[in-house]
Amino acid sequence: MRALTWQAPNHLQVDNVPDPSILNPRDAIIRVTLSSVCGSDLHLLGGYVPAMKPGDIIGHEFMGEIVEVGPGVNGLRKGDKVITISIIGCGNCEPCQRSDFSCCDNSNPNPSVTDLAYGQPCCGIIGYSHAFGGYPGSHATYVRVPYADVNLFKVPEGVRDEQALFVSDAAPTGYFAADNADIQPGETVAVWGCGGVGLMAICSAYLLGAERVIAIDRYPERLRLAEERCNAIPINYEQTNVHEALLELTGGRGPDRCIDCVGMEAHGTEIDYAYDKTKQMLRLHTERGTVLRQAIRACRKGGTVSVVGVYGGLLDKFPMGAIVNKALTVRSGQQPGQRYAPTLFEHIQKGELDPSWLLTHPMSLEDGAEGYRMFKEKTDQCIRAVFKP
């Protein structure tokens, strides 16, 4: 089959690779019909996530058709159209039983790296390095999905493929971000980052009761989408002092809930960005924390900071004093999309959510490297490049 593979930092190519096969009774093989780029893939592309090897297949946001199921899979059969939650849960361990699928104890067959780095082993993630299981990704003709009866969801009638695709990752990540923020009716929410996840977080914040959502980014086309598609108040951080603007918009209090949808490669205009980038390039720490610091500093006293932007390791100049002295709650995590997929499909069927407009650049898998270049460099107003193998 054909697959988009990682060869070295910022070097992708399409190769012929072996077809996947059933390895365990609860596996399924999916023929991929749509597979999207994701902002977290850029951390792999740039070499910021360890344990990538030349030839690894990337990609984790996808949908397709089941072509084979293992004998232990219940409720699914050949020919079903499905989306996949790439953050793999087994369904049986204690975290999965409490619906914390992204904390699964059993889905990572290579737990030693995350055990050493984080104190406990983390879950497996499709297409996201050998630290998270070494599972081949979705930018390919076929992909093997483990624990298929937990991680695959049938696409309901009346939901278009372009809508269903993003229930795989962008929509549940955005919804999880808003849900983690504990939004109460009438509150003001600030969202940093207006890529696919940030835009879905804005939409989800309104679904969960927010009165106003403020969107922070620097790309005019993304801020335009946040305003026109999601009804957010836009702030361009290259033109406006974000902290002062947030205080002005909230009568000096700060937003009730702040959501970081950017993560470890955050861009900024102040001195802390230059400090972070220098230390990151020298491998003295791994994160650029401009957004996280802004969110913590801006959030109102007693508020919540929700973090779904990917962070991989260590961050300097972390404002712990602001968290303690303002009595902030910080919540974070990889998205447990298994918890949210049915709800998101219901919102789509009712016309309350339509993520299809995130798909701005459909293209062939053979053009995958170019799709990632456009996505990384934000050219041609690219929000999501989506490959059709």
C-alpha positions as CSV (number, residue, x, y, z in Angstrom):
1,M,0.0,0.0,0.0
2,R,1.0,3.7,-0.2
3,A,1.7,5.7,2.9
4,L,3.1,9.1,3.9
5,T,6.2,8.4,6.1
6,W,8.4,10.5,8.3
7,Q,12.1,10.3,7.3
8,A,13.7,13.1,9.3
9,P,12.7,16.4,10.8
10,N,10.7,18.3,8.2
11,H,11.1,15.5,5.6
12,L,8.1,13.5,4.6
13,Q,7.7,11.2,1.6
14,V,5.2,8.7,0.2
15,D,6.4,5.1,0.1
16,N,5.2,1.6,-0.7
17,V,4.9,-0.2,2.6
18,P,3.4,-3.6,3.7
19,D,-0.4,-3.8,4.2
20,P,-1.4,-4.1,7.9
21,S,-2.9,-7.4,9.2
22,I,-5.0,-8.5,12.1
23,L,-2.6,-9.1,15.0
24,N,-5.0,-9.4,17.9
25,P,-8.6,-10.7,18.2
26,R,-10.0,-7.2,18.9
27,D,-8.3,-5.6,15.8
28,A,-10.0,-4.2,12.8
29,I,-8.5,-3.2,9.4
30,I,-9.8,0.1,8.0
31,R,-9.6,1.2,4.3
32,V,-8.9,4.9,4.8
33,T,-11.2,7.2,2.8
34,L,-10.2,10.6,4.5
35,S,-7.2,11.4,6.6
36,S,-6.6,14.9,8.0
37,V,-3.4,16.7,9.1
38,C,-3.5,17.9,12.7
39,G,-1.5,20.6,14.5
40,S,0.0,18.0,16.9
41,D,1.5,16.3,13.8
42,L,3.7,19.4,13.4
43,H,5.5,18.5,16.6
44,L,6.4,15.2,15.0
45,L,7.3,16.8,11.8
46,G,9.7,19.3,13.4
47,G,11.4,16.6,15.6
48,Y,10.1,17.9,18.9
49,V,8.5,14.5,19.9
50,P,11.0,11.8,20.6
51,A,11.1,8.2,19.4
52,M,10.3,8.8,15.8
53,K,12.1,6.5,13.3
54,P,12.6,6.9,9.6
55,G,9.8,5.2,7.8
56,D,7.1,5.7,10.5
57,I,3.7,6.4,9.1
58,I,2.1,9.5,10.6
59,G,-1.5,10.7,10.8
60,H,-4.2,10.1,13.3
61,E,-7.5,11.9,12.4
62,F,-9.3,9.7,9.9
63,M,-12.4,7.8,8.8
64,G,-12.9,4.9,6.4
65,E,-14.6,1.5,5.8
66,I,-14.0,-1.7,7.8
67,V,-12.5,-4.4,5.5
68,E,-11.7,-7.0,8.2
69,V,-12.5,-7.6,11.9
70,G,-10.9,-9.8,14.4
71,P,-12.9,-12.6,16.1
72,G,-13.0,-10.7,19.4
73,V,-14.7,-7.6,17.9
74,N,-18.4,-7.1,18.8
75,G,-20.9,-4.7,17.2
76,L,-18.9,-4.0,14.0
77,R,-18.7,-5.8,10.7
78,K,-17.1,-5.6,7.3
79,G,-18.5,-2.7,5.3
80,D,-19.3,-0.4,8.2
81,K,-18.4,3.3,7.7
82,V,-16.5,4.5,10.8
83,I,-14.5,7.2,12.4
84,T,-11.5,6.3,14.6
85,I,-10.6,7.8,18.0
86,S,-6.8,7.8,17.7
87,I,-6.2,8.1,21.5
88,I,-6.5,4.4,22.1
89,G,-8.5,2.9,25.0
90,C,-8.8,-0.8,25.8
91,G,-12.2,-0.4,27.5
92,N,-11.4,-2.7,30.4
93,C,-8.8,-1.0,32.6
94,E,-9.7,1.2,35.6
95,P,-9.2,4.5,33.7
96,C,-11.3,3.3,30.7
97,Q,-14.0,2.2,33.1
98,R,-14.3,5.7,34.4
99,S,-14.4,7.0,30.7
100,D,-10.8,8.4,31.0
101,F,-9.9,6.5,27.8
102,S,-6.8,8.7,27.2
103,C,-5.3,7.4,30.4
104,C,-5.6,3.8,29.3
105,D,-3.3,1.4,31.1
106,N,-3.1,-1.2,28.4
107,S,-3.0,0.3,24.9
108,N,0.7,1.3,24.8
109,P,2.9,-1.7,24.1
110,N,6.1,0.4,24.5
111,P,5.4,2.0,27.9
112,S,9.0,2.5,29.1
113,V,9.6,6.0,27.5
114,T,6.5,7.7,29.0
115,D,6.9,5.8,32.3
116,L,10.4,7.3,32.7
117,A,9.3,10.8,31.4
118,Y,6.0,11.2,33.2
119,G,6.0,8.8,36.2
120,Q,3.5,6.4,34.8
121,P,3.1,4.8,31.3
122,C,0.7,6.7,29.0
123,C,-1.8,5.4,26.5
124,G,-1.1,4.4,22.9
125,I,-1.8,6.9,20.1
126,I,-2.2,6.0,16.4
127,G,0.6,7.5,14.3
128,Y,2.3,9.3,17.2
129,S,5.8,7.9,17.7
130,H,7.2,4.9,19.4
131,A,6.8,6.6,22.8
132,F,3.1,6.2,22.4
133,G,3.1,2.6,21.1
134,G,4.7,2.8,17.6
135,Y,1.3,2.3,15.9
136,P,1.4,3.1,12.1
137,G,-0.6,6.1,11.3
138,S,-3.6,6.9,9.1
139,H,-2.0,8.7,6.1
140,A,-2.1,5.4,4.2
141,T,-4.4,3.1,2.2
142,Y,-5.1,0.9,5.2
143,V,-4.6,1.1,9.0
144,R,-4.9,-1.4,11.8
145,V,-7.1,-0.2,14.7
146,P,-6.6,-2.0,18.0
147,Y,-9.5,-2.5,20.5
148,A,-11.8,-1.7,17.6
149,D,-15.0,-2.1,19.5
150,V,-13.9,0.8,21.8
151,N,-12.2,3.1,19.3
152,L,-14.4,2.9,16.2
153,F,-17.7,4.6,15.9
154,K,-20.2,4.1,13.1
155,V,-21.1,7.2,11.1
156,P,-24.9,7.9,11.6
157,E,-27.3,8.4,8.8
158,G,-27.4,12.0,7.6
159,V,-23.9,12.8,8.6
160,R,-21.6,13.7,5.6
161,D,-18.1,12.3,5.4
162,E,-16.6,15.9,5.7
163,Q,-18.5,16.3,8.9
164,A,-17.8,12.9,10.3
165,L,-14.1,13.1,9.7
166,F,-13.5,15.7,12.4
167,V,-15.4,13.7,15.0
168,S,-12.2,11.6,15.0
169,D,-10.0,14.3,16.6
170,A,-10.6,18.1,16.1
171,A,-14.2,18.1,17.3
172,P,-13.7,15.9,20.4
173,T,-10.5,17.7,21.3
174,G,-12.2,21.1,21.2
175,Y,-15.3,19.8,23.0
176,F,-13.0,18.2,25.7
177,A,-11.2,21.5,26.1
178,A,-14.5,23.3,26.7
179,D,-15.9,20.6,28.9
180,N,-12.7,20.6,31.0
181,A,-13.0,24.3,31.5
182,D,-16.2,23.8,33.5
183,I,-18.1,26.6,31.7
184,Q,-21.1,28.0,33.5
185,P,-24.0,29.7,31.7
186,G,-23.3,33.3,30.9
187,E,-19.5,33.2,31.3
188,T,-16.7,34.6,29.1
189,V,-14.2,32.2,27.7
190,A,-10.9,33.0,26.0
191,V,-9.4,30.6,23.5
192,W,-5.8,30.8,22.3
193,G,-5.3,29.3,18.8
194,C,-7.8,29.3,15.9
195,G,-6.7,26.2,14.1
196,G,-9.1,23.3,13.8
197,V,-9.1,22.4,17.5
198,G,-9.4,26.0,18.6
199,L,-12.3,26.7,16.3
200,M,-14.1,23.6,17.6
201,A,-13.3,24.7,21.2
202,I,-15.0,28.0,20.4
203,C,-18.1,26.3,19.0
204,S,-18.2,23.9,21.9
205,A,-17.9,26.6,24.5
206,Y,-21.1,28.1,23.2
207,L,-22.8,24.7,23.1
208,L,-21.9,24.4,26.8
209,G,-23.3,27.7,27.8
210,A,-20.7,30.5,27.3
211,E,-22.1,33.9,26.7
212,R,-19.0,35.3,25.0
213,V,-15.9,33.7,23.5
214,I,-12.8,35.6,22.7
215,A,-10.5,34.2,20.0
216,I,-6.7,34.9,20.0
217,D,-4.5,34.3,17.0
218,R,-2.4,36.2,14.5
219,Y,-3.6,34.9,11.1
220,P,-6.4,37.2,9.7
221,E,-8.2,34.3,7.9
222,R,-8.4,32.2,11.1
223,L,-9.6,35.1,13.1
224,R,-12.2,35.8,10.4
225,L,-13.4,32.2,10.7
226,A,-13.6,32.5,14.4
227,E,-15.7,35.6,14.1
228,E,-17.9,34.6,11.1
229,R,-18.3,30.9,11.7
230,C,-18.1,30.7,15.5
231,N,-19.4,34.2,16.6
232,A,-16.2,34.9,18.6
233,I,-14.6,38.2,19.4
234,P,-11.2,38.2,17.6
235,I,-7.9,39.5,19.0
236,N,-4.8,39.6,16.8
237,Y,-1.9,39.3,19.3
238,E,0.5,40.9,16.8
239,Q,-1.6,44.1,16.8
240,T,-3.0,44.1,20.3
241,N,-1.7,43.6,23.9
242,V,-3.7,40.5,24.7
243,H,-3.7,40.9,28.5
244,E,-4.9,44.5,28.3
245,A,-7.6,43.6,25.8
246,L,-8.9,40.7,27.8
247,L,-9.1,42.9,30.9
248,E,-10.9,45.6,29.0
249,L,-13.4,43.2,27.6
250,T,-14.2,41.7,31.0
251,G,-14.3,44.9,33.1
252,G,-10.9,44.2,34.7
253,R,-11.8,40.7,35.9
254,G,-10.3,38.5,33.2
255,P,-12.0,35.7,31.4
256,D,-13.8,33.1,33.5
257,R,-12.3,30.3,31.6
258,C,-9.1,30.2,29.5
259,I,-8.3,27.5,26.9
260,D,-4.9,26.8,25.4
261,C,-5.3,25.1,22.0
262,V,-1.7,25.9,20.9
263,G,0.8,23.9,22.9
264,M,4.6,23.5,22.8
265,E,5.4,25.5,19.7
266,A,3.5,28.7,20.6
267,H,4.5,31.9,18.8
268,G,4.7,35.2,20.6
269,T,5.8,38.8,20.3
270,E,7.3,39.4,23.8
271,I,10.7,38.6,25.3
272,D,9.6,35.3,26.8
273,Y,9.0,33.9,23.3
274,A,12.6,34.6,22.3
275,Y,13.8,33.1,25.6
276,D,11.7,29.9,25.1
277,K,12.7,29.5,21.4
278,T,16.4,29.8,22.2
279,K,16.2,27.3,25.0
280,Q,14.1,24.9,22.8
281,M,16.5,25.1,19.9
282,L,19.4,24.3,22.3
283,R,17.4,21.4,23.8
284,L,17.6,23.0,27.2
285,H,13.8,22.6,27.6
286,T,11.1,21.4,25.2
287,E,8.2,23.8,25.3
288,R,7.5,27.4,24.2
289,G,5.1,28.6,26.9
290,T,3.9,32.0,25.8
291,V,0.2,31.0,25.5
292,L,0.1,29.1,28.7
293,R,1.7,32.0,30.6
294,Q,-0.8,34.4,29.1
295,A,-3.8,32.2,29.9
296,I,-2.7,31.8,33.5
297,R,-2.0,35.5,33.9
298,A,-5.3,36.6,32.3
299,C,-7.7,34.2,33.9
300,R,-9.9,35.7,36.5
301,K,-9.4,34.7,40.2
302,G,-11.0,31.4,40.9
303,G,-11.2,30.6,37.2
304,T,-10.1,27.6,35.2
305,V,-7.3,27.1,32.6
306,S,-8.0,24.2,30.3
307,V,-5.0,22.9,28.3
308,V,-5.3,20.7,25.2
309,G,-2.4,22.0,23.3
310,V,0.3,19.3,23.2
311,Y,3.2,19.6,25.7
312,G,5.9,17.0,25.7
313,G,8.3,17.7,28.5
314,L,9.7,20.6,30.5
315,L,8.9,24.3,30.5
316,D,10.9,27.1,32.2
317,K,9.4,30.2,33.9
318,F,6.1,28.5,34.7
319,P,3.9,30.9,36.7
320,M,3.1,28.7,39.6
321,G,2.7,31.8,41.9
322,A,-0.2,33.1,39.8
323,I,-2.0,29.7,39.9
324,V,-1.7,29.5,43.7
325,N,-2.4,33.1,44.6
326,K,-5.4,33.4,42.2
327,A,-6.8,30.0,43.2
328,L,-6.8,28.8,39.6
329,T,-7.8,25.3,38.5
330,V,-5.7,23.9,35.7
331,R,-7.1,20.9,33.8
332,S,-5.5,19.2,30.8
333,G,-5.2,15.9,28.9
334,Q,-5.4,14.1,25.6
335,Q,-8.9,13.9,24.3
336,P,-11.0,10.9,25.5
337,G,-13.0,11.1,22.2
338,Q,-14.8,7.8,23.0
339,R,-16.7,9.8,25.7
340,Y,-17.8,12.5,23.3
341,A,-18.3,11.0,19.8
342,P,-22.0,10.1,20.3
343,T,-22.8,13.5,21.6
344,L,-20.9,15.2,18.8
345,F,-22.8,13.2,16.2
346,E,-26.1,14.2,17.8
347,H,-25.1,17.9,17.6
348,I,-24.2,17.5,13.9
349,Q,-27.5,15.7,13.2
350,K,-29.4,18.5,14.9
351,G,-27.6,21.2,12.9
352,E,-25.9,22.6,16.1
353,L,-22.4,21.8,14.9
354,D,-20.9,21.5,11.4
355,P,-17.1,21.0,11.4
356,S,-17.0,20.3,7.6
357,W,-15.7,23.8,6.8
358,L,-12.4,23.0,8.5
359,L,-11.6,21.0,5.3
360,T,-10.1,23.6,3.1
361,H,-7.6,21.6,1.0
362,P,-8.7,18.1,-0.2
363,M,-5.9,16.4,-2.0
364,S,-4.3,13.1,-2.9
365,L,-2.2,11.2,-0.5
366,E,0.6,11.4,-3.1
367,D,0.6,15.2,-2.4
368,G,0.9,14.6,1.4
369,A,4.3,16.3,1.8
370,E,3.0,19.4,0.1
371,G,-0.1,19.3,2.2
372,Y,1.9,19.4,5.3
373,R,4.1,22.2,4.0
374,M,1.0,24.3,3.3
375,F,-0.4,23.4,6.7
376,K,2.8,24.2,8.6
377,E,3.5,27.5,6.8
378,K,-0.2,28.5,6.8
379,T,-0.2,29.3,3.1
380,D,-3.3,29.6,0.9
381,Q,-5.5,30.0,4.1
382,C,-5.0,26.3,4.9
383,I,-6.9,25.1,7.9
384,R,-6.9,21.4,7.3
385,A,-5.4,19.5,4.4
386,V,-7.2,16.2,4.0
387,F,-5.8,13.3,2.0
388,K,-7.8,10.8,0.0
389,P,-5.7,7.6,-0.4
